[in-house]
Amino acid sequence: MPATYSTHDLPGGPRLAHSHLPESECAAVSIYIPVGSRDEIGNIPAGLAHFSEHMAFKGTKTRSAKELTLAIESGGGQANAATSEDHTVYEAQGEAELMPVLIEVLADMVWHSTFPSNEIELERDVIGEEITMIRESPSDHINDLLASALWPSHPLGQSISGSLESIEKISRSSLKHFAKEHHFRKDLVIATAGPMSAEEILASLLPQMPKKFKKPALQQAYSPSPSREIIENRPTDQLQLGLAWHTPGRHSGQRHALRMLSLILGESSSSRLFTELREERGLCYQVGSETTLFHETGALQILAGLDPDSRDESMETIFRETQDLADNGPRPGELERAKRLAIAQSKLAFESTAAHAAWAGEGLLFYNRIPSPQEARENFLNVTGEQVQAIAKTIFAQQPATAEIRS
């Protein structure tokens, strides 16, 4: 039986997005807070949103960090969290019978964290190691370089984790203030999925809800700025190459054609870049493309790990393929194959209960509605070759941002 999605207004302003899965043996709950690294403006240190996410696991008014973990894992469940540029999500999942516990513990973490001073200092070291790990992995660090090349004068261009210098500026008072400002926002979304009804979810959730929520602050809008080239030299045997172009945001009518464009370019083993750079020329082991969408802007990125001597030939090949798509659109069979891949990926993604919670939560958070998976698949099927060519012309006419880590 397919999932049934519903939305419910909660006291104080937040909303519930529920995915009813009658035959599922599992359950999942997520709390989506619409704040991320792009909101770290003015005197807010880079990495504060990410640091705050870490600290939610470090103790509440009634539980220590260990007790939070045991409360979920003793029942066979698991909890996690993630910070992005524009939202933070706290999530837990387990067997369906564990849902009341998952809701209660996640609510405790998000709304009752105490930010113990000793845990802050320990976590500062942990996050410092995370920053160092990313910095010392060229294939990861290239993404931070690309972001700073795309959005050089906006918080979107800074690392989500911050820097070793910025996290030193984060204090207990700044963490508490950040949570007070954002963990009680009227526009947050709670997403649930499992065999229980929405009424059963509400019976577990409502007693855990805070009494008051506050109006969110306005986000700093992105103002287009010229992209730039960044080259970082370090002793590596491989050149990491990244190219990126600004694209329309997640509300653009061109977003479905953009996804098809990325699939044709580099999201599969039959894509143009994989075929040309790896299979035909042997220039790299891995090459791919991806899209990132925010409210008012986005990016299409191409990433490759190359022998330094193959840089020029690889660049020529990449630009030849992007220009061909702008000039001529998809070749026979390419768009149909991309559509089949997109639809198959969509169906595979919905095999987990947590995926249904994510679909419902992100739909309500970003679009104020939960589109059906079938609607999304039909949007892919309706994309035409002319639409793919049009978005290719739009973005590839722009100067690409180039990020390289060279030996």
C-alpha positions in Angstrom: 0.0 0.0 0.0 1.5 3.4 -1.0 2.2 6.1 1.6 -0.5 8.6 2.5 0.8 12.1 3.3 -0.9 14.7 5.5 0.0 18.0 7.1 -1.2 19.3 10.4 -0.8 22.7 12.1 0.7 22.5 15.6 0.1 24.9 18.5 2.3 28.0 18.2 3.0 27.8 14.5 5.1 24.7 13.6 3.7 22.1 11.3 3.6 18.3 11.2 4.3 16.4 8.0 3.2 12.8 8.4 3.7 9.8 6.1 1.3 7.0 6.9 2.9 3.6 5.9 0.4 1.0 7.1 2.6 -2.0 6.4 5.9 -0.6 7.7 7.6 -2.2 10.7 9.7 0.9 11.3 9.2 4.5 12.3 11.1 7.7 11.8 10.8 11.2 13.1 12.7 14.4 12.1 12.7 17.9 13.3 13.6 20.4 10.6 14.8 23.8 11.7 15.2 26.3 8.8 18.6 27.7 9.8 22.0 26.8 8.5 25.4 28.3 7.7 23.9 30.9 5.3 22.4 32.6 8.4 25.8 33.2 10.0 26.0 36.9 9.2 27.4 39.9 10.9 29.1 39.0 14.2 27.9 35.3 14.1 31.0 33.1 13.9 31.1 30.7 10.9 30.3 27.2 12.1 27.8 28.2 14.9 24.8 26.3 13.4 26.9 23.2 13.0 28.4 23.5 16.5 24.9 23.9 17.9 23.7 20.8 16.2 26.6 18.8 17.8 25.7 20.2 21.2 22.1 19.0 21.1 23.5 15.5 21.8 25.5 16.6 24.8 22.9 16.8 27.6 19.5 18.2 28.5 17.9 19.2 31.8 17.0 15.6 32.5 19.6 13.5 30.6 23.3 13.3 30.2 24.9 12.8 26.7 25.2 9.1 27.5 21.6 8.8 28.7 20.3 10.4 25.5 22.2 7.8 23.5 21.0 4.9 25.6 17.4 6.1 25.7 17.2 5.4 21.9 19.8 2.7 21.3 18.6 0.5 24.2 15.4 0.1 22.2 17.3 -0.6 19.0 16.9 2.8 17.5 19.4 5.4 16.3 19.6 9.2 16.1 21.6 11.5 14.0 21.6 15.1 12.8 23.0 17.2 10.0 23.6 20.9 9.2 23.4 22.3 5.7 23.6 25.8 4.3 19.9 26.5 4.8 18.5 24.0 7.4 19.4 21.7 10.3 17.7 18.4 10.8 17.6 16.2 13.9 16.3 12.7 13.1 15.7 9.3 14.8 14.4 6.0 13.6 13.7 2.5 14.9 11.0 -0.1 15.1 7.5 1.2 15.0 6.9 0.4 18.7 9.7 2.8 19.6 8.1 5.9 18.0 6.9 7.5 21.3 10.4 7.2 22.7 12.0 8.6 19.5 9.7 11.6 19.6 10.3 12.3 23.3 14.0 12.0 23.2 14.4 14.1 20.0 12.2 16.8 21.5 14.3 16.7 24.7 17.5 17.2 22.7 16.2 20.0 20.5 14.2 22.0 23.1 16.0 21.3 26.4 19.7 21.2 25.7 21.8 22.8 28.4 25.1 23.2 26.6 27.4 22.0 29.4 30.6 23.9 29.5 32.9 20.9 29.7 31.1 19.3 26.8 31.6 22.5 24.7 35.3 22.3 25.1 35.4 18.6 24.3 33.2 19.2 21.2 35.3 22.1 20.1 38.2 19.7 19.8 36.0 17.1 18.0 34.8 19.7 15.4 38.4 20.9 15.0 39.3 17.4 14.0 36.4 17.2 11.6 37.5 20.5 10.0 41.1 19.2 9.7 39.9 15.9 8.2 37.9 17.7 5.5 40.8 20.1 4.9 43.3 17.3 4.4 41.0 15.3 2.1 41.4 17.0 -1.3 38.2 15.4 -2.7 36.2 16.8 0.2 38.0 20.2 0.5 37.4 20.9 -3.2 33.7 21.4 -2.4 34.5 24.2 0.1 36.8 25.8 -2.5 34.0 25.7 -5.1 31.5 27.3 -2.6 33.9 30.1 -1.9 34.4 30.6 -5.6 30.7 30.7 -6.4 29.6 32.9 -3.5 32.7 34.9 -2.4 30.8 37.6 -0.6 28.0 35.6 1.0 27.8 33.1 3.9 26.8 30.5 1.3 30.5 30.6 0.3 31.9 29.6 3.8 32.4 26.1 5.1 29.4 24.7 7.1 31.8 23.5 9.8 33.5 26.9 10.0 37.3 27.2 10.5 39.6 26.4 13.3 39.8 30.1 14.0 36.0 30.8 13.9 35.0 27.9 16.2 37.3 29.3 18.8 35.0 32.3 19.0 32.0 30.2 19.8 31.0 30.5 23.5 28.3 28.9 25.6 26.3 32.1 25.6 26.4 32.3 21.8 25.2 28.6 21.5 22.4 29.2 24.0 21.3 32.4 22.2 21.4 30.6 18.8 19.2 27.7 20.1 16.8 30.2 21.7 16.5 32.1 18.5 16.1 29.2 16.1 15.0 26.0 17.9 11.7 27.7 18.8 10.9 29.1 15.4 7.3 29.2 14.2 8.4 27.9 10.8 10.0 24.7 11.9 8.6 21.4 10.6 8.3 18.0 12.3 8.2 15.0 10.0 7.1 11.5 10.9 6.7 8.2 9.0 5.4 4.8 10.0 2.3 2.6 10.5 0.8 4.8 13.1 -1.9 7.4 12.3 -1.4 11.1 12.5 -3.7 11.1 15.6 -1.4 8.7 17.3 1.6 10.8 16.4 0.0 13.9 17.8 -0.9 12.2 21.0 2.9 11.5 21.6 4.1 14.8 20.1 1.9 17.5 21.6 2.9 16.9 25.3 6.5 17.4 24.3 6.0 20.7 22.4 7.1 24.0 23.9 4.4 26.5 24.9 5.7 29.3 22.7 7.4 29.8 19.4 8.8 32.9 17.8 8.7 34.6 14.5 11.8 33.8 12.4 14.4 36.4 11.4 14.6 37.2 7.7 17.3 35.3 5.7 20.1 37.3 4.0 19.2 37.1 0.3 21.9 36.2 -2.2 23.0 39.0 -4.5 24.7 37.7 -7.6 28.4 38.3 -7.7 31.1 37.3 -10.2 32.5 33.9 -9.8 36.2 33.4 -9.5 39.0 30.9 -10.0 40.8 29.4 -6.9 43.9 27.4 -7.2 45.5 25.7 -4.1 48.8 24.1 -4.3 49.7 21.2 -2.1 51.9 18.0 -2.3 49.4 15.6 -3.9 49.8 13.1 -6.8 46.3 13.9 -8.1 44.8 17.1 -9.3 41.3 17.7 -7.9 39.3 19.8 -10.4 36.0 21.5 -9.8 33.9 23.6 -12.1 30.6 25.2 -11.1 28.0 27.4 -12.6 25.2 29.4 -10.9 21.7 28.1 -11.6 18.2 29.1 -10.7 16.9 28.0 -7.2 14.6 25.3 -6.1 11.5 27.2 -7.0 12.4 27.7 -10.6 10.3 26.0 -13.3 13.6 24.9 -14.9 14.7 22.7 -12.0 13.5 19.5 -13.5 15.3 20.2 -16.8 18.3 21.1 -14.7 18.2 17.6 -13.1 18.0 16.0 -16.5 21.0 18.1 -17.7 23.1 16.9 -14.8 22.1 13.3 -15.3 23.1 13.5 -19.0 26.4 15.2 -18.1 27.8 13.2 -15.3 25.5 11.3 -12.8 25.9 7.8 -14.2 28.3 5.5 -15.9 26.6 6.2 -19.3 26.8 9.9 -18.9 28.8 12.1 -21.3 31.6 13.0 -19.0 32.1 9.5 -17.6 32.1 8.0 -21.0 34.5 10.6 -22.6 36.9 11.3 -19.8 37.2 7.8 -18.3 36.1 5.2 -20.7 37.2 6.8 -24.0 40.3 8.7 -22.9 41.4 7.2 -19.6 41.9 10.7 -18.1 40.5 9.9 -14.7 39.1 7.3 -12.3 36.1 9.3 -11.3 34.2 12.2 -12.7 30.7 13.4 -12.0 28.2 16.2 -11.8 25.6 17.3 -9.2 23.2 20.1 -8.5 22.6 22.0 -5.3 19.5 24.2 -4.9 18.7 26.9 -2.4 15.7 29.2 -2.1 16.8 31.8 -4.7 20.0 30.4 -6.3 21.8 27.1 -6.9 24.7 25.5 -8.6 25.7 22.8 -11.1 29.1 21.3 -10.3 31.5 19.0 -12.1 34.1 17.3 -10.0 37.0 15.1 -11.2 40.2 13.6 -9.9 42.9 13.8 -12.6 46.5 13.2 -13.4 47.9 16.8 -13.4 49.2 16.2 -17.0 45.6 15.6 -18.2 44.2 18.8 -17.0 44.0 20.7 -20.3 42.6 17.8 -22.3 40.0 17.2 -19.6 39.0 20.8 -19.5 38.7 20.9 -23.2 36.5 17.8 -23.2 34.3 19.1 -20.4 33.7 22.5 -22.1 33.1 20.8 -25.5 30.3 18.7 -23.9 28.7 21.6 -22.1 28.8 23.7 -25.2 27.4 20.9 -27.3 24.4 20.6 -24.9 23.9 24.4 -25.1 24.1 24.4 -28.9 22.4 21.2 -29.8 20.6 19.8 -26.7 20.5 16.1 -25.8 21.5 13.5 -28.4 19.0 10.8 -29.4 18.2 8.5 -26.4 20.0 10.6 -23.8 17.0 12.4 -22.3 14.9 9.2 -22.2 17.7 7.4 -20.4 18.1 10.2 -17.9 14.3 10.1 -17.2 14.4 6.4 -16.5 17.4 6.8 -14.2 15.7 9.6 -12.3 12.5 7.7 -11.8 14.4 4.5 -10.8 16.5 6.5 -8.3 13.3 8.0 -6.9 11.6 4.6 -6.4 14.7 3.1 -4.8 15.0 6.0 -2.4 11.6 5.4 -1.1 12.4 1.9 0.2 13.1 3.2 3.7 10.8 4.7 6.2 13.2 7.5 6.9 13.1 8.5 3.3 9.4 9.0 3.5 9.8 11.3 6.5 12.5 13.2 4.7 10.3 13.6 1.6 7.4 14.9 3.7 9.5 17.1 5.9 11.5 18.8 3.1 8.5 19.2 0.9 6.6 21.1 3.6 9.7 23.0 4.7 10.7 24.2 1.2 7.5 24.2 -0.8 4.7 24.5 1.8 3.2 21.3 0.5 4.0 17.6 0.2 4.1 16.7 -3.5 3.4 13.0 -4.2 6.3 11.0 -5.5 4.3 10.3 -8.7 3.9 14.0 -9.3 7.7 14.4 -9.1 8.2 11.6 -11.5 5.7 13.0 -14.0 7.6 16.3 -13.8 10.7 14.5 -15.0 8.7 12.7 -17.8 7.4 16.0 -19.0 10.9 17.6 -19.6 11.7 18.2 -23.2 14.9 18.3 -25.1 14.3 22.0 -25.8 14.0 22.7 -22.1 17.3 20.9 -21.4 19.0 22.9 -24.1 17.5 26.1 -22.8 18.8 25.7 -19.3 22.2 24.6 -20.7 22.3 27.8 -22.7 21.4 29.8 -19.6 24.0 28.4 -17.2 26.9 27.6 -19.5 26.9 31.1 -20.9 28.1 32.2 -17.5 31.8 32.3 -16.5 32.4 29.1 -14.5 34.0 29.1 -11.1 37.1 27.0 -11.1 38.6 25.4 -8.1 41.7 23.3 -8.3 44.0 21.5 -5.8 47.2 21.0 -7.6 50.4 19.1 -6.8 
